[in-house]
């Protein structure tokens, strides 16, 4: 039997400048994401969609969710295979295409994890571990576009 888990988040619009949505440029895209027991996240639309560049936007959050999920899955898989990871960084990149009707979709995300391990003899195992982690990542398994990986392995000195 599968376990079912629920995640609850509240999204509250903060962009009413006094006249609501009386015009496309008359309202702000500011919002706040909250969840019980967690610090709030200040959000907005992406700058290209009249949002605030200093706030997280949905597109940032989607790419961040994929990078975070892969990292957590990879660390789990590393433990299962006896690989000691001492550092992990991912500079992920998502590509979204807008359609003429104002909609759009992501066409892909590329994760670029740079992983530092302690044992040089395990470096060849890293491709397998990234593939295994990709198969376990809940978020990557839930999206309808490709999530590719360009991993780099470093050896701790």
C-alpha positions as CSV (number, residue, x, y, z in Angstrom):
1,X,0.0,0.0,0.0
2,X,1.3,3.5,-0.8
3,X,1.6,6.1,1.9
4,X,-0.2,9.3,1.2
5,X,1.3,12.6,2.4
6,X,-0.3,16.0,2.4
7,X,1.5,19.4,2.2
8,X,-0.4,22.6,3.0
9,X,0.8,26.0,2.0
10,X,-1.1,29.3,2.1
11,X,-0.6,32.0,-0.5
12,X,-1.7,35.5,0.4
13,X,-1.8,38.3,-2.2
14,X,-0.2,41.6,-0.9
15,X,-0.4,43.7,-4.0
16,X,-3.6,45.6,-3.7
17,X,-2.5,49.2,-4.2
18,X,-5.9,50.6,-3.4
19,X,-7.8,49.9,-6.5
20,X,-7.4,46.1,-6.7
21,X,-7.2,44.7,-10.2
22,X,-8.7,47.8,-11.9
23,X,-6.0,47.6,-14.6
24,X,-3.2,45.3,-15.6
25,X,-0.5,47.7,-14.2
26,X,-2.6,48.9,-11.3
27,X,-1.9,46.1,-8.9
28,X,1.3,44.6,-7.5
29,X,2.3,41.0,-7.8
30,X,3.6,40.7,-4.2
31,X,2.5,37.7,-2.2
32,X,3.5,35.8,0.9
33,X,3.8,32.0,1.1
34,X,3.3,30.5,4.6
35,X,3.1,27.1,6.1
36,X,2.6,26.1,9.7
37,X,5.8,26.4,11.7
38,X,7.9,27.8,8.9
39,X,9.3,31.2,8.1
40,X,7.3,33.0,5.3
41,X,8.6,33.4,1.8
42,X,8.2,36.7,0.0
43,X,7.0,36.0,-3.5
44,X,6.1,37.9,-6.6
45,X,5.8,37.4,-10.3
46,X,9.1,37.3,-12.3
47,X,10.4,40.7,-13.2
48,X,9.5,40.1,-16.9
49,X,5.8,39.7,-15.7
50,X,5.8,43.0,-13.8
51,X,6.9,41.4,-10.5
52,X,9.6,42.3,-8.0
53,X,13.1,41.0,-8.8
54,X,14.0,40.9,-5.1
55,X,11.3,38.3,-4.3
56,X,11.0,34.6,-5.2
57,X,8.7,33.9,-8.2
58,X,7.0,30.6,-9.1
59,X,9.5,29.8,-11.7
60,X,12.4,30.2,-9.3
61,X,10.6,28.0,-6.8
62,X,10.0,25.3,-9.3
63,X,13.6,25.1,-10.3
64,X,14.7,25.3,-6.6
65,X,12.3,22.5,-5.7
66,X,13.9,20.3,-8.4
67,X,17.4,21.1,-7.3
68,X,16.6,20.6,-3.6
69,X,14.7,17.3,-4.2
70,X,17.6,15.9,-6.3
71,X,20.2,16.9,-3.7
72,X,18.2,15.3,-0.8
73,X,17.6,12.1,-2.9
74,X,21.3,12.0,-3.9
75,X,22.5,12.4,-0.3
76,X,20.2,9.5,0.7
77,X,21.5,7.3,-2.2
78,X,25.1,8.2,-1.3
79,X,24.6,6.9,2.3
80,X,23.1,3.7,0.9
81,X,26.2,3.1,-1.2
82,X,28.7,4.1,1.5
83,X,29.8,7.3,-0.3
84,X,30.9,10.1,2.0
85,X,29.8,13.5,0.6
86,X,31.4,16.5,2.1
87,X,30.0,19.3,-0.1
88,X,27.2,19.7,-2.6
89,X,26.2,22.7,-4.7
90,X,23.8,22.9,-7.6
91,X,23.5,25.9,-10.0
92,X,20.3,24.7,-11.6
93,X,18.8,26.3,-14.7
94,X,15.2,26.2,-16.0
95,X,13.9,27.1,-19.4
96,X,10.4,28.3,-19.9
97,X,8.8,29.2,-23.2
98,X,5.9,31.7,-23.3
99,X,3.2,31.1,-25.9
100,X,1.5,33.8,-28.0
101,X,-1.7,33.5,-25.9
102,X,0.1,34.6,-22.7
103,X,0.5,31.1,-21.3
104,X,3.6,28.9,-21.5
105,X,5.4,26.0,-20.0
106,X,8.8,24.9,-18.8
107,X,10.6,22.9,-21.6
108,X,13.3,21.6,-19.3
109,X,15.5,22.0,-16.2
110,X,19.2,21.2,-16.1
111,X,20.7,20.4,-12.7
112,X,24.4,21.0,-12.4
113,X,25.4,19.4,-9.1
114,X,29.0,19.7,-8.0
115,X,29.6,17.0,-5.4
116,X,32.7,16.6,-3.3
117,X,33.4,13.1,-2.0
118,X,36.2,11.7,0.1
119,X,37.1,8.5,-1.9
120,X,38.5,9.0,-5.4
121,X,37.8,5.3,-6.1
122,X,34.1,6.0,-5.9
123,X,34.1,8.8,-8.5
124,X,33.0,6.4,-11.3
125,X,30.0,5.5,-9.2
126,X,28.6,9.1,-9.2
127,X,26.8,8.8,-12.6
128,X,24.9,5.8,-11.3
129,X,24.1,7.6,-8.0
130,X,22.7,10.6,-9.8
131,X,20.5,8.4,-12.0
132,X,19.3,6.5,-8.9
133,X,18.6,9.8,-7.1
134,X,16.7,11.2,-10.2
135,X,14.5,8.1,-10.0
136,X,13.7,8.7,-6.4
137,X,13.1,12.5,-6.6
138,X,9.3,13.1,-6.1
139,X,9.3,16.5,-7.7
140,X,11.2,15.4,-10.9
141,X,8.9,12.4,-11.2
142,X,5.9,14.8,-11.0
143,X,6.8,17.3,-13.8
144,X,6.0,16.8,-17.5
145,X,9.3,18.1,-18.9
146,X,12.8,16.7,-18.9
147,X,15.1,17.2,-16.0
148,X,18.7,16.6,-17.1
149,X,21.8,16.4,-15.0
150,X,25.3,17.7,-15.7
151,X,27.1,16.5,-12.5
152,X,30.7,17.2,-11.6
153,X,32.5,15.2,-9.0
154,X,35.4,16.6,-6.9
155,X,37.6,14.7,-4.4
156,X,38.2,16.2,-1.0
157,X,41.8,16.9,-0.3
